[in-house]
């Protein structure tokens, strides 16, 4: 199967050896995504809602580049550094996925790669095959 790596173009992709997203066949996996912009600055410092919103925007761009969209997402994983603030993150997630309703896991972690990051989100998507995968439900 053909493999397509999607890059944000940030220097740490090469250092760590990862891609923002990878598509193999009809499956797209989006790596843990945080609210860090291309210059390395944190977007929404101190605000879990804004950080989740920005991370989801980055995920949306990666999905599009891989040939999919939010409507193809079947699973998300959300990592937060303070579970007490889960509702703000959930609100941002709901704004994107309210009608799509992927399987979702939300857990608290001790920390993320930088202390000013509050949220990291992963996504898995399945897109129709080139031949036009039909819904058989």
C-alpha positions in Angstrom: 0.0 0.0 0.0 1.1 3.5 -0.7 2.2 5.6 2.3 1.9 9.4 2.4 3.6 11.4 5.1 2.2 14.8 5.9 4.5 17.3 7.4 4.0 20.6 9.3 7.5 21.6 8.2 8.7 22.2 11.8 12.3 21.3 12.6 11.5 18.8 15.4 9.8 16.4 12.9 13.2 15.5 11.5 14.8 15.5 14.9 12.3 13.2 16.6 11.5 11.3 13.4 7.7 11.7 13.0 5.1 13.2 10.7 2.1 15.3 11.6 0.0 12.6 9.8 0.4 9.4 7.9 -2.0 8.0 5.3 -1.8 4.3 4.4 -4.6 3.1 2.1 -7.8 4.6 3.4 -6.5 5.2 7.0 -5.1 8.5 8.3 -3.4 8.7 11.6 -2.7 12.2 13.0 0.0 12.5 15.6 -0.4 14.1 18.9 -1.0 17.8 18.1 -0.6 20.8 20.4 -1.1 24.5 20.1 2.4 25.4 18.9 2.5 27.6 15.8 5.1 27.5 13.0 7.4 29.9 14.9 7.4 27.7 18.0 5.1 29.9 20.1 2.3 28.5 22.1 -1.2 29.7 21.0 -3.6 30.3 23.8 -1.1 30.2 26.7 -3.0 29.4 29.9 -6.3 28.7 28.1 -7.2 25.0 27.4 -10.1 25.9 25.2 -8.0 28.0 22.8 -5.2 25.4 22.8 -7.7 22.6 21.9 -9.2 24.8 19.2 -5.9 25.5 17.7 -4.8 21.9 17.8 -8.0 20.8 16.1 -7.4 23.4 13.4 -3.9 21.9 12.8 -5.5 18.4 12.7 -8.1 19.6 10.2 -5.3 20.9 7.9 -3.4 17.6 8.1 -6.5 15.6 7.4 -7.3 17.8 4.3 -3.7 17.4 3.0 -4.0 13.6 3.4 -7.3 13.6 1.5 -9.8 13.5 4.3 -11.7 15.7 6.7 -13.2 15.9 10.1 -16.2 13.9 8.8 -13.8 10.9 8.3 -12.5 10.9 11.9 -13.5 7.7 13.8 -11.4 8.2 17.0 -9.8 11.0 19.0 -7.5 10.9 22.0 -7.2 14.0 24.2 -4.5 14.4 26.8 -4.8 17.2 29.3 -2.6 18.3 32.1 -5.5 19.3 34.4 -8.6 17.2 34.2 -10.5 19.7 36.2 -10.5 21.9 33.1 -11.8 19.1 30.8 -15.0 21.0 30.0 -13.2 23.8 28.1 -11.4 21.2 26.0 -14.6 19.2 25.5 -16.4 22.3 24.3 -13.7 22.9 21.6 -13.9 19.2 20.6 -17.7 19.4 20.5 -17.7 22.4 18.2 -15.9 20.2 15.6 -17.3 16.8 16.3 -20.8 17.3 17.7 -22.5 15.7 14.8 -19.7 13.4 13.7 -19.3 11.8 17.2 -16.1 9.8 16.9 -15.0 7.5 19.7 -13.0 9.7 22.1 -10.7 9.2 25.1 -9.8 12.1 27.4 -7.2 11.5 30.1 -5.0 13.5 32.4 -1.2 13.2 32.0 1.5 14.5 34.3 2.9 16.9 31.7 3.3 17.5 28.0 6.6 18.3 26.2 6.5 21.9 27.4 5.0 23.2 30.7 2.9 25.8 28.9 1.1 23.2 26.9 -2.2 22.1 28.4 -3.7 19.9 25.7 -2.6 17.4 23.1 -5.0 15.7 20.6 -4.6 12.7 18.3 -7.0 11.6 15.6 -7.7 8.5 13.4 -9.7 8.8 10.2 -10.9 6.4 7.6 -11.6 7.8 4.2 -13.5 6.1 1.4 -11.5 3.9 -0.9 -10.7 5.3 -4.3 -13.4 2.9 -5.7 -16.1 4.6 -3.5 -16.5 2.7 -0.3 -20.2 2.3 0.5 -21.7 2.5 3.9 -22.9 -1.0 4.6 -24.7 -0.4 7.9 
